[in-house]
Amino acid sequence: MTRRSQSAQKQYQSTMDALHTMPHSSAMGYSNGRSPDTRELLSVVVDDDESVRESLPDLLRVFGFAARTFSSAEEFLSADCVDETSCLILDVAMPGMSGPELQQELKRRGKEIPIIFITARRDEAIRAQVLKQGAAGFLLKPFSDAVLLAAIQTALLPIEGYSGGGIQ
C-alpha cells in the first residue's frame, strides 16, 4: 500500500478518497436501529450554515449517535457539553472564531476531541494545517452519508470501548 493510500484511509480529504478506502459491501444499517457501542457517544456539529445544523443531527442519530448543534465556535465553548463531546464535526470558515481557531483553543484547554473538518472550499493549506494539528478528517461539502460515517468511525477508533459499529 502506498503512503498516499495509507494517508487517505486515515484522513478523508474528499468524497472520492473515502470511497476508495471503504469496503464495497459497506452497509449503514443496524440490527436494532442503533449501534450499541455508539449510543452514548455525543457528536457535535458546529457550523454557521443552518441547513447543515438541521440535516446532520438527523443523520448522526440514524448512525446511532446523540447529536447537538451550535452555530458558532463561541456558542459551543460556552455550552455544557464540551467535556462530553466524543466527536466534533466542525466547519472551517465561520464568522467570529474559525474552525481551526477552535481546534487551537480546545488544545490550549487540554481537550482532546477528535475533529472532522467540513468545508465547501478546497484549500490545501488549511487542510494540511488542521491535519498537522491533529484533525481526524477533512471533508469537502457535499459529502455522502457513507463518507461521513467512515470519517466518524476513523475518528472514534482511539476511544476506549468503541469498536466501529455501524459499517458491516
C-alpha positions as CSV (number, residue, x, y, z in Angstrom):
1,M,0.0,0.0,0.0
2,T,1.4,3.4,-0.9
3,R,1.9,6.2,1.5
4,R,-0.9,8.2,-0.2
5,S,-3.5,5.4,0.2
6,Q,-2.5,4.9,3.8
7,S,-3.0,8.6,4.4
8,A,-6.4,8.6,2.6
9,Q,-7.6,5.8,4.9
10,K,-6.9,7.9,8.0
11,Q,-7.8,11.4,6.7
12,Y,-10.6,11.8,4.2
13,Q,-10.0,14.9,2.2
14,S,-12.8,14.3,-0.3
15,T,-15.6,12.0,-1.1
16,M,-13.5,10.1,-3.6
17,D,-10.7,9.4,-1.1
18,A,-13.1,7.8,1.4
19,L,-15.0,5.8,-1.2
20,H,-11.8,4.1,-2.3
21,T,-11.0,3.0,1.2
22,M,-14.4,1.7,2.2
23,P,-15.3,-2.0,1.7
24,H,-17.6,-2.4,-1.3
25,S,-20.2,-4.2,0.8
26,S,-20.5,-1.5,3.4
27,A,-23.9,-1.0,4.9
28,M,-25.1,1.6,7.3
29,G,-27.9,-0.4,8.9
30,Y,-28.1,-1.6,12.4
31,S,-29.9,-4.7,13.6
32,N,-32.0,-2.8,16.2
33,G,-31.8,0.7,14.6
34,R,-28.9,1.8,16.8
35,S,-25.4,0.6,17.3
36,P,-24.9,-0.4,21.0
37,D,-21.3,0.8,21.1
38,T,-22.1,4.3,19.8
39,R,-25.4,5.0,21.5
40,E,-23.9,7.1,24.3
41,L,-21.3,8.9,22.2
42,L,-22.1,12.6,21.5
43,S,-21.3,14.0,18.1
44,V,-21.4,17.8,17.9
45,V,-21.9,19.9,14.8
46,V,-20.5,23.4,14.8
47,D,-21.5,25.2,11.5
48,D,-22.9,28.6,10.7
49,D,-24.9,27.1,7.9
50,E,-28.4,26.5,9.2
51,S,-29.1,23.8,6.6
52,V,-26.1,21.8,7.9
53,R,-27.2,22.2,11.5
54,E,-30.7,21.0,10.6
55,S,-29.7,17.9,8.5
56,L,-26.6,16.5,10.1
57,P,-28.1,15.7,13.5
58,D,-30.8,13.6,12.0
59,L,-28.2,11.6,10.1
60,L,-26.0,11.3,13.2
61,R,-29.0,9.9,15.1
62,V,-29.6,7.4,12.3
63,F,-25.9,6.3,12.7
64,G,-26.7,5.8,16.5
65,F,-25.1,8.9,18.0
66,A,-26.5,11.5,20.2
67,A,-26.2,14.9,18.5
68,R,-26.1,18.6,19.3
69,T,-25.5,21.6,17.1
70,F,-24.1,25.1,17.5
71,S,-24.0,28.0,15.1
72,S,-20.6,29.2,16.3
73,A,-17.4,28.2,18.0
74,E,-18.1,30.6,20.8
75,E,-21.5,29.1,21.4
76,F,-20.0,25.6,21.6
77,L,-17.3,26.7,24.0
78,S,-19.9,28.2,26.3
79,A,-22.1,25.1,26.3
80,D,-22.1,22.5,29.0
81,C,-21.3,19.6,26.6
82,V,-17.6,20.3,25.7
83,D,-16.4,17.6,28.1
84,E,-18.9,15.0,26.9
85,T,-18.2,15.5,23.2
86,S,-16.9,12.4,21.5
87,C,-16.5,13.8,18.0
88,L,-16.7,17.3,16.7
89,I,-17.8,18.0,13.1
90,L,-16.5,21.5,12.5
91,D,-16.9,24.0,9.7
92,V,-13.6,25.6,8.7
93,A,-14.9,29.1,7.9
94,M,-17.3,30.8,10.3
95,P,-17.9,34.3,11.5
96,G,-16.0,35.0,14.7
97,M,-13.8,32.2,15.7
98,S,-12.9,29.9,12.8
99,G,-12.8,26.1,12.9
100,P,-9.0,26.0,13.0
101,E,-9.0,28.6,15.8
102,L,-11.5,26.5,17.8
103,Q,-9.2,23.5,17.3
104,Q,-6.3,25.5,18.8
105,E,-8.5,26.8,21.7
106,L,-9.5,23.2,22.6
107,K,-5.8,22.2,22.5
108,R,-5.0,25.1,24.7
109,R,-7.6,24.0,27.2
110,G,-6.3,20.4,27.1
111,K,-9.4,19.0,25.4
112,E,-8.6,16.2,23.1
113,I,-11.8,15.8,21.0
114,P,-11.5,14.1,17.6
115,I,-12.3,16.8,15.0
116,I,-13.6,16.2,11.5
117,F,-13.5,19.5,9.5
118,I,-16.1,20.1,6.8
119,T,-15.8,22.9,4.2
120,A,-17.2,23.9,0.8
121,R,-13.8,25.5,-0.1
122,R,-10.9,23.5,-1.4
123,D,-7.9,24.9,0.4
124,E,-4.9,22.6,0.6
125,A,-3.0,25.0,3.0
126,I,-5.9,24.9,5.6
127,R,-6.3,21.1,5.1
128,A,-2.6,20.5,5.7
129,Q,-2.6,22.8,8.8
130,V,-5.6,21.2,10.6
131,L,-4.4,17.7,9.8
132,K,-0.9,18.5,11.1
133,Q,-2.6,19.9,14.3
134,G,-4.3,16.6,14.8
135,A,-7.7,16.7,13.0
136,A,-9.1,13.3,12.4
137,G,-10.6,14.1,9.0
138,F,-11.3,16.8,6.4
139,L,-14.3,16.5,4.2
140,L,-15.3,18.6,1.2
141,K,-19.0,19.6,1.0
142,P,-21.1,18.0,-0.3
143,F,-20.1,14.6,1.1
144,S,-22.1,11.4,1.2
145,D,-23.6,9.7,4.3
146,A,-21.2,6.8,3.9
147,V,-18.1,9.1,3.8
148,L,-19.2,10.9,6.9
149,L,-19.9,7.7,8.8
150,A,-16.5,6.3,7.8
151,A,-14.8,9.5,8.9
152,I,-16.6,9.4,12.3
153,Q,-15.6,5.8,12.8
154,T,-12.0,6.5,12.0
155,A,-12.0,9.5,14.4
156,L,-13.5,7.4,17.2
157,L,-11.3,4.3,16.9
158,P,-8.9,5.6,19.6
159,I,-11.8,5.9,22.1
160,E,-11.7,3.0,24.6
161,G,-14.7,0.7,24.1
162,Y,-15.6,1.9,20.6
163,S,-15.4,-0.9,18.1
164,G,-16.6,1.0,15.0
165,G,-20.2,-0.2,14.9
166,G,-22.4,0.7,12.0
167,I,-20.5,-0.5,9.0
168,Q,-20.7,-4.2,8.4
